[in-house]
Amino acid sequence: MIVVIDEDTRRREISEAILAKLRFAVAPFASAEQAISAMRGLLPEAVVAREDAAATIREHLSSDRSGRTIPLLAVTDDLAAPEALVEALRKLLRANS
């Protein structure tokens, strides 16, 4: 499961659609605060968040069941294209597996 955090509804829905097409389960949130409270029970494979939310969430990232820190992809404007987002997420997941 991938947690997606973006306060912009349109961008969040686009990210969710892209990841769902790649067969990821997606848990979308409008704010880092919403995601933080929900993530205690979710234990996602990764978190995808805009830079502002990434700074907040980084302080609260927990570990998964194996003790591994959950990877975080901070989305910048250069990752706005779907292909760039997918490639960055794949690299992040490969590096943390």
C-alpha positions in Angstrom: 0.0 0.0 0.0 1.2 3.5 -0.9 0.0 6.5 1.2 -0.5 9.6 -1.0 -0.6 13.0 0.7 -1.6 16.1 -1.3 -4.0 18.9 -0.3 -4.8 19.5 -3.9 -7.7 17.2 -4.7 -6.9 17.0 -8.4 -3.2 16.1 -7.9 -4.1 13.6 -5.2 -6.6 11.9 -7.5 -4.1 11.8 -10.4 -1.5 10.2 -8.2 -4.0 7.7 -6.9 -5.1 6.8 -10.4 -1.6 6.3 -11.6 -0.6 4.1 -8.7 -3.9 2.1 -8.9 -3.2 1.3 -12.5 0.2 -0.1 -11.4 -1.8 -2.3 -9.0 -0.8 -0.6 -5.8 -3.4 -0.2 -3.1 -3.5 3.5 -2.3 -4.6 5.4 0.8 -5.1 9.1 -0.1 -5.0 11.9 2.4 -5.5 15.7 2.1 -3.0 16.5 4.9 0.0 15.1 6.7 -1.9 15.2 10.0 -4.7 13.0 8.6 -2.1 10.5 7.3 -0.1 10.4 10.5 -3.0 9.3 12.6 -4.1 6.7 10.0 -0.7 5.3 9.3 -0.3 3.8 12.7 -2.6 1.0 11.5 -1.8 1.0 7.8 2.0 0.3 7.7 2.4 1.3 4.1 5.2 0.3 1.7 5.9 3.9 1.0 4.6 7.5 1.4 4.3 9.9 -1.5 3.8 13.5 -0.5 4.3 17.0 -1.7 7.4 18.7 -0.3 5.6 20.7 2.4 3.8 17.6 3.7 6.9 15.5 3.4 8.7 17.7 5.8 6.0 17.2 8.4 5.5 13.5 7.8 9.3 12.7 7.9 9.3 13.4 11.6 6.5 10.9 12.3 7.4 8.1 9.9 7.2 4.8 11.7 8.8 1.5 10.9 7.1 -1.4 9.3 6.8 -4.8 11.0 10.4 -5.7 10.2 11.8 -2.5 11.8 12.5 -0.9 8.4 11.8 2.8 8.1 8.9 3.5 5.7 10.4 5.2 2.6 9.2 8.7 1.7 9.1 10.2 -1.8 8.9 14.0 -1.7 7.1 15.1 -4.8 8.6 18.1 -6.5 7.5 19.9 -9.7 10.0 17.8 -11.7 8.0 14.7 -10.6 4.7 16.2 -11.9 4.7 14.0 -15.0 3.2 10.6 -14.4 6.2 8.7 -15.8 8.6 10.6 -13.6 6.5 9.9 -10.5 6.3 6.2 -11.3 10.0 5.9 -12.0 11.0 7.7 -8.8 8.6 5.5 -6.8 10.0 2.3 -8.4 13.6 3.5 -7.6 12.6 4.3 -4.0 11.0 0.9 -3.5 13.9 -1.0 -5.1 16.4 0.9 -2.9 14.5 0.0 0.2 13.7 -3.6 -0.5 
